Amino acid sequence: MRWQFEQYMYKKGSICPKQHIEKTDRETMAMDTSHMSPETKQFWKLERRDVMRRRLFRDDGPSNTDW
């Protein structure tokens, strides 16, 4: 339900794209996976890895990495 509301606000222009991405990144990093199945934990582990890569490239720029 909350996701649908956020999508609605995003489409209306109340949430700018950068704020929306940062908010979803924070939620992804803060998610508790202790109660989830191993497959779901693996999915969120990969999502967190992607968030960290985005942060790395956004903060330092691709020229400072060896990816």
Buried (B, 14 or more C-beta within 10 A) or exposed (E): EEEEEBEEEBEEEEBEEEEBBBEBBEEEEEEEBEEEEEEEEEEBEEBBEEBEEEEBBEEEEEEEEEE
